[in-house]
Each structure stands twice: as structure tokens, then as C-alpha cells.
């Protein structure tokens, strides 16, 4: 398989947290073939006129061991937050169930997210 760099965006994210938050990126389904992706960057932008907090949640493909990557990170008005800051995050799938990155903000429609990924690794 060829490795592919891809960018995923989601504008005006909602306030639902955890497993109910918006899935900005999900490891692609490939039938019965396992696949991995490497997240190389997550940028969150506050487009509101006041400060907000943001969460990034890893919804694990096996239905357990779900974890927060970021919980309640403060983003001032008109600013952005680089979540990864040089780190990498491996996401996995087993072909039918796949990891998902879910992102939410504390104020409705105030948060935009950009996720950069290397797929098919």
C-alpha cells in the first residue's frame, strides 16, 4: 500500500464530549484488512470573541480503553492550539472497527479543527 498524507477539517464543532463528540478523523475501513494511521498534527482554532476550552478524545476501536488526548485545554479568543507539538499518535483499525479522533469545544460552533494524518502505514 502507498502511504498518503491527508488533511481533515471540521468547522464549528459542537459541545458534546467523549464518545459523543464529532469524529474529525476515523481510520478508514478496509474490509477485513487491518490498517494504521499516524496523526502528525492537530490544530484547534477558537473563532469566538471569548475564551473556550477544547477536548480531543481517542475513541478506541475495541470499545474499551478510550482516553482523552486533551481535556479542557484553554484557547483564548482568536487563538489556536497545536495539540501534537512534534509528537505522533498511532491510530488503528481491525478492518471492521476503527479508532476515531473526536473533538469538542465548550461553546457551540466556536471551535474549528484540522487534523493531519499519514494513512496506510
ZIVEN-V435135 format. One record per helix or strand of 3 or more residues. SS is the DSSP state (alpha for helix, beta for strand). FROM is the first residue (numbers start at 0). TO is the last residue. If there is no record, write none. Layout:
BEGIN
SS/FROM/TO  SS/FROM/TO
END
This chain:
BEGIN
beta/3/12  alpha/17/19  beta/21/25  beta/34/45  beta/51/58  beta/66/74  beta/79/81  beta/88/92  beta/99/104  beta/110/118
END
